[in-house]
Amino acid sequence: MAMWNSQASVKGRAAAPALRPEERRQHKRKPVLWSARIESNAGAAECIIMDLSLGGAKLRGQIAVKARDAVTLVIDRFGTIRAEVVWARMGYLGLRFTDSQDQIAHILGTTLPL
């Protein structure tokens, strides 16, 4: 269900509905609970992958990164995926993968149909 934009209507027209983040995503996210590691210029830290798609992931962990930082997500049983931090707050962060979707699909194989 779309939420209505709280901004006033323009010239008598109703404001368009604002889409929730999950409605704007290009790729469906799959819930997982996988241990992983984030590596950045600030160092490395253990984390938990909460959900995953061909385009990105949501992680939980105490990681010293900020939006737009380049990072590498290391999943021991699969390999490494390059990414950019989209957001980081309250022990969670969102990544956008910068590797190609074909490469992501190859790394994850058939373990998680994305």
MARDRENLUM-52490 format. One record per atom (N, C-alpha, C): residue number from 1; residue in one letter; atom name; x negated, y, z negated. Coordinates in nm, 4 decimals. Layout:
N
 seq type atom        x        y        z
 NUM    a   CA        X        Y        Z
...
This chain:
114
 seq type atom        x        y        z
   1    m    N  -0.0840  -0.1167   0.0000
   1    m   CA   0.0000   0.0000   0.0000
   1    m    C  -0.0884   0.1228   0.0000
   2    a    N  -0.0594   0.2208   0.0870
   2    a   CA  -0.1375   0.3438   0.0963
   2    a    C  -0.0938   0.4416  -0.0117
   3    m    N  -0.1878   0.5210  -0.0606
   3    m   CA  -0.1573   0.6254  -0.1576
   3    m    C  -0.1406   0.7555  -0.0801
   4    w    N  -0.0556   0.8443  -0.1269
   4    w   CA  -0.0365   0.9709  -0.0586
   4    w    C  -0.1442   1.0684  -0.0996
   5    n    N  -0.1934   1.1408  -0.0010
   5    n   CA  -0.2934   1.2434  -0.0233
   5    n    C  -0.2332   1.3520  -0.1109
   6    s    N  -0.3039   1.3940  -0.2151
   6    s   CA  -0.2510   1.4907  -0.3092
   6    s    C  -0.2607   1.6341  -0.2579
   7    q    N  -0.3244   1.6575  -0.1441
   7    q   CA  -0.3351   1.7922  -0.0896
   7    q    C  -0.2011   1.8363  -0.0347
   8    a    N  -0.1764   1.9649  -0.0411
   8    a   CA  -0.0492   2.0197   0.0073
   8    a    C  -0.0367   1.9968   0.1571
   9    s    N   0.0874   1.9913   0.2041
   9    s   CA   0.1102   1.9731   0.3467
   9    s    C   0.0651   2.0975   0.4228
  10    v    N   0.0325   2.0790   0.5483
  10    v   CA  -0.0158   2.1874   0.6323
  10    v    C   0.0965   2.2293   0.7262
  11    k    N   0.1349   2.3582   0.7219
  11    k   CA   0.2382   2.4144   0.8086
  11    k    C   0.3644   2.3306   0.8103
  12    g    N   0.4081   2.2911   0.6918
  12    g   CA   0.5335   2.2197   0.6798
  12    g    C   0.5286   2.0714   0.7112
  13    r    N   0.4124   2.0201   0.7539
  13    r   CA   0.4009   1.8768   0.7822
  13    r    C   0.3556   1.8031   0.6575
  14    a    N   0.4073   1.6852   0.6389
  14    a   CA   0.3676   1.6045   0.5232
  14    a    C   0.2229   1.5604   0.5385
  15    a    N   0.1533   1.5519   0.4274
  15    a   CA   0.0147   1.5052   0.4276
  15    a    C   0.0117   1.3568   0.4630
  16    a    N  -0.0915   1.3166   0.5358
  16    a   CA  -0.1071   1.1764   0.5745
  16    a    C  -0.1460   1.0940   0.4530
  17    p    N  -0.1075   0.9663   0.4498
  17    p   CA  -0.1464   0.8834   0.3360
  17    p    C  -0.2976   0.8624   0.3331
  18    a    N  -0.3549   0.8685   0.2141
  18    a   CA  -0.4980   0.8410   0.1965
  18    a    C  -0.5147   0.6908   0.1783
  19    l    N  -0.6099   0.6325   0.2489
  19    l   CA  -0.6320   0.4888   0.2396
  19    l    C  -0.7226   0.4560   0.1224
  20    r    N  -0.6926   0.3461   0.0555
  20    r   CA  -0.7796   0.2961  -0.0512
  20    r    C  -0.9064   0.2410   0.0126
  21    p    N  -1.0157   0.2345  -0.0650
  21    p   CA  -1.1414   0.1840  -0.0088
  21    p    C  -1.1267   0.0473   0.0573
  22    e    N  -1.0513  -0.0436  -0.0046
  22    e   CA  -1.0381  -0.1772   0.0542
  22    e    C  -0.9626  -0.1755   0.1864
  23    e    N  -0.8822  -0.0710   0.2100
  23    e   CA  -0.8099  -0.0596   0.3365
  23    e    C  -0.8967   0.0045   0.4443
  24    r    N  -1.0052   0.0722   0.4059
  24    r   CA  -1.0951   0.1361   0.5015
  24    r    C  -1.2077   0.0439   0.5443
  25    r    N  -1.2278  -0.0652   0.4763
  25    r   CA  -1.3410  -0.1527   0.5051
  25    r    C  -1.3268  -0.2185   0.6424
  26    q    N  -1.4401  -0.2314   0.7110
  26    q   CA  -1.4419  -0.3001   0.8393
  26    q    C  -1.4439  -0.4512   0.8209
  27    h    N  -1.4971  -0.4971   0.7078
  27    h   CA  -1.5130  -0.6402   0.6840
  27    h    C  -1.4463  -0.6788   0.5532
  28    k    N  -1.3778  -0.7917   0.5549
  28    k   CA  -1.3129  -0.8409   0.4332
  28    k    C  -1.4193  -0.8893   0.3362
  29    r    N  -1.4062  -0.8475   0.2117
  29    r   CA  -1.4998  -0.8900   0.1079
  29    r    C  -1.4538  -1.0204   0.0454
  30    k    N  -1.5503  -1.1045   0.0113
  30    k   CA  -1.5232  -1.2321  -0.0556
  30    k    C  -1.5785  -1.2251  -0.1974
  31    p    N  -1.4974  -1.2626  -0.2965
  31    p   CA  -1.5483  -1.2633  -0.4342
  31    p    C  -1.6497  -1.3757  -0.4537
  32    v    N  -1.7607  -1.3430  -0.5167
  32    v   CA  -1.8644  -1.4415  -0.5502
  32    v    C  -1.9209  -1.4025  -0.6867
  33    l    N  -1.9930  -1.4903  -0.7471
  33    l   CA  -2.0709  -1.4605  -0.8679
  33    l    C  -2.2077  -1.5251  -0.8494
  34    w    N  -2.2942  -1.4565  -0.7765
  34    w   CA  -2.4264  -1.5081  -0.7446
  34    w    C  -2.5331  -1.4228  -0.8110
  35    s    N  -2.6331  -1.4878  -0.8672
  35    s   CA  -2.7462  -1.4124  -0.9202
  35    s    C  -2.8340  -1.3689  -0.8031
  36    a    N  -2.8930  -1.2515  -0.8185
  36    a   CA  -2.9777  -1.1959  -0.7127
  36    a    C  -3.0747  -1.0967  -0.7760
  37    r    N  -3.1514  -1.0319  -0.6906
  37    r   CA  -3.2464  -0.9310  -0.7368
  37    r    C  -3.2435  -0.8155  -0.6365
  38    i    N  -3.2512  -0.6942  -0.6905
  38    i   CA  -3.2608  -0.5742  -0.6070
  38    i    C  -3.4040  -0.5235  -0.6173
  39    e    N  -3.4640  -0.4963  -0.5028
  39    e   CA  -3.5976  -0.4387  -0.4994
  39    e    C  -3.5891  -0.3013  -0.4341
  40    s    N  -3.6534  -0.2034  -0.4981
  40    s   CA  -3.6549  -0.0666  -0.4446
  40    s    C  -3.7898  -0.0044  -0.4766
  41    n    N  -3.8070   0.1205  -0.4369
  41    n   CA  -3.9307   0.1921  -0.4704
  41    n    C  -3.9477   0.2062  -0.6213
  42    a    N  -3.8348   0.2018  -0.6949
  42    a   CA  -3.8396   0.2144  -0.8408
  42    a    C  -3.8769   0.0837  -0.9096
  43    g    N  -3.8816  -0.0265  -0.8370
  43    g   CA  -3.9136  -0.1564  -0.8947
  43    g    C  -3.8092  -0.2596  -0.8585
  44    a    N  -3.8007  -0.3642  -0.9372
  44    a   CA  -3.7061  -0.4733  -0.9122
  44    a    C  -3.6234  -0.4977  -1.0369
  45    a    N  -3.5002  -0.5440  -1.0165
  45    a   CA  -3.4121  -0.5736  -1.1298
  45    a    C  -3.3184  -0.6869  -1.0922
  46    e    N  -3.2883  -0.7702  -1.1911
  46    e   CA  -3.1922  -0.8786  -1.1722
  46    e    C  -3.0506  -0.8200  -1.1656
  47    c    N  -2.9628  -0.8851  -1.0897
  47    c   CA  -2.8248  -0.8384  -1.0776
  47    c    C  -2.7338  -0.9570  -1.0466
  48    i    N  -2.6052  -0.9310  -1.0477
  48    i   CA  -2.5045  -1.0292  -1.0095
  48    i    C  -2.4277  -0.9721  -0.8905
  49    i    N  -2.4148  -1.0498  -0.7844
  49    i   CA  -2.3322  -1.0089  -0.6707
  49    i    C  -2.1877  -1.0421  -0.7064
  50    m    N  -2.1030  -0.9396  -0.7068
  50    m   CA  -1.9623  -0.9558  -0.7433
  50    m    C  -1.8761  -0.9879  -0.6216
  51    d    N  -1.9031  -0.9210  -0.5097
  51    d   CA  -1.8354  -0.9538  -0.3844
  51    d    C  -1.9283  -0.9210  -0.2694
  52    l    N  -1.8932  -0.9768  -0.1526
  52    l   CA  -1.9865  -0.9774  -0.0404
  52    l    C  -1.9100  -0.9775   0.0901
  53    s    N  -1.9635  -0.9085   0.1906
  53    s   CA  -1.9075  -0.9130   0.3256
  53    s    C  -2.0232  -0.9038   0.4242
  54    l    N  -1.9924  -0.9056   0.5532
  54    l   CA  -2.0966  -0.8868   0.6532
  54    l    C  -2.1531  -0.7453   0.6483
  55    g    N  -2.0778  -0.6518   0.5914
  55    g   CA  -2.1207  -0.5128   0.5896
  55    g    C  -2.1838  -0.4650   0.4607
  56    g    N  -2.1629  -0.5372   0.3489
  56    g   CA  -2.2177  -0.4895   0.2236
  56    g    C  -2.1815  -0.5763   0.1057
  57    a    N  -2.2087  -0.5239  -0.0146
  57    a   CA  -2.1853  -0.6010  -0.1364
  57    a    C  -2.1628  -0.5077  -0.2543
  58    k    N  -2.0950  -0.5609  -0.3549
  58    k   CA  -2.0808  -0.4921  -0.4837
  58    k    C  -2.1618  -0.5718  -0.5842
  59    l    N  -2.2466  -0.5008  -0.6600
  59    l   CA  -2.3357  -0.5658  -0.7556
  59    l    C  -2.3115  -0.5135  -0.8954
  60    r    N  -2.3487  -0.5960  -0.9934
  60    r   CA  -2.3455  -0.5556  -1.1338
  60    r    C  -2.4851  -0.5737  -1.1907
  61    g    N  -2.5335  -0.4718  -1.2586
  61    g   CA  -2.6652  -0.4799  -1.3201
  61    g    C  -2.7189  -0.3425  -1.3519
  62    q    N  -2.8171  -0.3363  -1.4368
  62    q   CA  -2.8813  -0.2101  -1.4742
  62    q    C  -2.9970  -0.1853  -1.3777
  63    i    N  -2.9688  -0.1095  -1.2741
  63    i   CA  -3.0640  -0.0894  -1.1660
  63    i    C  -3.0872   0.0601  -1.1471
  64    a    N  -3.2121   0.1031  -1.1492
  64    a   CA  -3.2461   0.2452  -1.1380
  64    a    C  -3.2492   0.2878  -0.9914
  65    v    N  -3.1306   0.3042  -0.9318
  65    v   CA  -3.1188   0.3505  -0.7936
  65    v    C  -3.0092   0.4557  -0.7861
  66    k    N  -3.0068   0.5276  -0.6748
  66    k   CA  -2.9023   0.6274  -0.6529
  66    k    C  -2.8547   0.6174  -0.5079
  67    a    N  -2.7463   0.6836  -0.4770
  67    a   CA  -2.6906   0.6805  -0.3417
  67    a    C  -2.7973   0.7188  -0.2392
  68    r    N  -2.7956   0.6486  -0.1295
  68    r   CA  -2.8856   0.6646  -0.0143
  68    r    C  -3.0234   0.6019  -0.0326
  69    d    N  -3.0514   0.5420  -0.1487
  69    d   CA  -3.1789   0.4722  -0.1659
  69    d    C  -3.1807   0.3476  -0.0782
  70    a    N  -3.2949   0.3222  -0.0158
  70    a   CA  -3.3149   0.1980   0.0591
  70    a    C  -3.3544   0.0894  -0.0399
  71    v    N  -3.2901  -0.0278  -0.0290
  71    v   CA  -3.3183  -0.1398  -0.1194
  71    v    C  -3.3225  -0.2697  -0.0401
  72    t    N  -3.3710  -0.3717  -0.1048
  72    t   CA  -3.3665  -0.5066  -0.0500
  72    t    C  -3.2936  -0.5943  -0.1502
  73    l    N  -3.1909  -0.6642  -0.1032
  73    l   CA  -3.1177  -0.7591  -0.1856
  73    l    C  -3.1808  -0.8958  -0.1630
  74    v    N  -3.2294  -0.9564  -0.2700
  74    v   CA  -3.2955  -1.0863  -0.2608
  74    v    C  -3.2047  -1.1905  -0.3248
  75    i    N  -3.1598  -1.2850  -0.2429
  75    i   CA  -3.0777  -1.3971  -0.2904
  75    i    C  -3.1632  -1.5208  -0.2716
  76    d    N  -3.2118  -1.5768  -0.3816
  76    d   CA  -3.3112  -1.6842  -0.3740
  76    d    C  -3.2740  -1.7964  -0.2789
  77    r    N  -3.1499  -1.8404  -0.2812
  77    r   CA  -3.1156  -1.9564  -0.1976
  77    r    C  -3.0859  -1.9210  -0.0529
  78    f    N  -3.0840  -1.7899  -0.0195
  78    f   CA  -3.0534  -1.7493   0.1177
  78    f    C  -3.1624  -1.6665   0.1842
  79    g    N  -3.2216  -1.5740   0.1099
  79    g   CA  -3.3228  -1.4868   0.1687
  79    g    C  -3.3000  -1.3421   0.1306
  80    t    N  -3.3528  -1.2516   0.2126
  80    t   CA  -3.3461  -1.1095   0.1819
  80    t    C  -3.2594  -1.0361   0.2836
  81    i    N  -3.1926  -0.9312   0.2353
  81    i   CA  -3.1082  -0.8479   0.3200
  81    i    C  -3.1421  -0.7024   0.2883
  82    r    N  -3.1738  -0.6251   0.3911
  82    r   CA  -3.2004  -0.4829   0.3710
  82    r    C  -3.0686  -0.4078   0.3603
  83    a    N  -3.0680  -0.3046   0.2747
  83    a   CA  -2.9431  -0.2320   0.2504
  83    a    C  -2.9709  -0.0890   0.2060
  84    e    N  -2.8623  -0.0116   0.2015
  84    e   CA  -2.8658   0.1245   0.1492
  84    e    C  -2.7630   0.1336   0.0375
  85    v    N  -2.7983   0.2006  -0.0713
  85    v   CA  -2.7045   0.2204  -0.1819
  85    v    C  -2.6013   0.3241  -0.1389
  86    v    N  -2.4736   0.2882  -0.1497
  86    v   CA  -2.3646   0.3800  -0.1163
  86    v    C  -2.3192   0.4538  -0.2414
  87    w    N  -2.3101   0.3824  -0.3518
  87    w   CA  -2.2707   0.4417  -0.4800
  87    w    C  -2.3307   0.3597  -0.5928
  88    a    N  -2.3498   0.4249  -0.7078
  88    a   CA  -2.4010   0.3571  -0.8283
  88    a    C  -2.3434   0.4275  -0.9496
  89    r    N  -2.2711   0.3507  -1.0334
  89    r   CA  -2.2149   0.4090  -1.1559
  89    r    C  -2.1764   0.2994  -1.2542
  90    m    N  -2.1951   0.3297  -1.3815
  90    m   CA  -2.1531   0.2462  -1.4940
  90    m    C  -2.1917   0.0991  -1.4782
  91    g    N  -2.3150   0.0735  -1.4365
  91    g   CA  -2.3632  -0.0634  -1.4276
  91    g    C  -2.3228  -0.1385  -1.3026
  92    y    N  -2.2604  -0.0725  -1.2079
  92    y   CA  -2.2211  -0.1332  -1.0803
  92    y    C  -2.2780  -0.0502  -0.9660
  93    l    N  -2.2961  -0.1135  -0.8508
  93    l   CA  -2.3348  -0.0376  -0.7328
  93    l    C  -2.2833  -0.1046  -0.6069
  94    g    N  -2.2648  -0.0226  -0.5065
  94    g   CA  -2.2183  -0.0706  -0.3767
  94    g    C  -2.3284  -0.0549  -0.2743
  95    l    N  -2.3471  -0.1567  -0.1936
  95    l   CA  -2.4486  -0.1556  -0.0889
  95    l    C  -2.3842  -0.1624   0.0490
  96    r    N  -2.4467  -0.0966   0.1446
  96    r   CA  -2.4141  -0.1146   0.2866
  96    r    C  -2.5357  -0.1808   0.3494
  97    f    N  -2.5154  -0.2964   0.4080
  97    f   CA  -2.6274  -0.3673   0.4687
  97    f    C  -2.6750  -0.2925   0.5923
  98    t    N  -2.8073  -0.2837   0.6075
  98    t   CA  -2.8648  -0.2186   0.7247
  98    t    C  -2.9177  -0.3203   0.8254
  99    d    N  -2.9267  -0.4461   0.7862
  99    d   CA  -2.9578  -0.5517   0.8811
  99    d    C  -2.8346  -0.5739   0.9694
 100    s    N  -2.8531  -0.6313   1.0865
 100    s   CA  -2.7410  -0.6544   1.1783
 100    s    C  -2.6441  -0.7579   1.1212
 101    q    N  -2.5188  -0.7503   1.1647
 101    q   CA  -2.4180  -0.8463   1.1197
 101    q    C  -2.4558  -0.9874   1.1611
 102    d    N  -2.5162  -1.0019   1.2787
 102    d   CA  -2.5606  -1.1345   1.3229
 102    d    C  -2.6668  -1.1900   1.2283
 103    q    N  -2.7585  -1.1029   1.1848
 103    q   CA  -2.8634  -1.1471   1.0934
 103    q    C  -2.8041  -1.1847   0.9575
 104    i    N  -2.7070  -1.1055   0.9091
 104    i   CA  -2.6414  -1.1359   0.7817
 104    i    C  -2.5720  -1.2713   0.7916
 105    a    N  -2.4984  -1.2922   0.9009
 105    a   CA  -2.4279  -1.4197   0.9213
 105    a    C  -2.5271  -1.5354   0.9254
 106    h    N  -2.6420  -1.5147   0.9884
 106    h   CA  -2.7434  -1.6194   0.9961
 106    h    C  -2.8028  -1.6489   0.8579
 107    i    N  -2.8287  -1.5429   0.7803
 107    i   CA  -2.8862  -1.5608   0.6459
 107    i    C  -2.7906  -1.6392   0.5561
 108    l    N  -2.6628  -1.6005   0.5590
 108    l   CA  -2.5648  -1.6669   0.4706
 108    l    C  -2.5173  -1.7992   0.5268
 109    g    N  -2.5343  -1.8208   0.6563
 109    g   CA  -2.4960  -1.9470   0.7183
 109    g    C  -2.3502  -1.9772   0.6992
 110    t    N  -2.3177  -2.1017   0.6759
 110    t   CA  -2.1772  -2.1435   0.6610
 110    t    C  -2.1359  -2.1502   0.5139
 111    t    N  -2.2243  -2.1049   0.4241
 111    t   CA  -2.1932  -2.1102   0.2824
 111    t    C  -2.0718  -2.0271   0.2466
 112    l    N  -2.0611  -1.9115   0.3093
 112    l   CA  -1.9520  -1.8206   0.2790
 112    l    C  -1.8945  -1.7712   0.4113
 113    p    N  -1.7819  -1.8262   0.4547
 113    p   CA  -1.7260  -1.7806   0.5820
 113    p    C  -1.6794  -1.6356   0.5713
 114    l    N  -1.7510  -1.5460   0.6405
 114    l   CA  -1.7201  -1.4036   0.6331
 114    l    C  -1.6509  -1.3557   0.7577
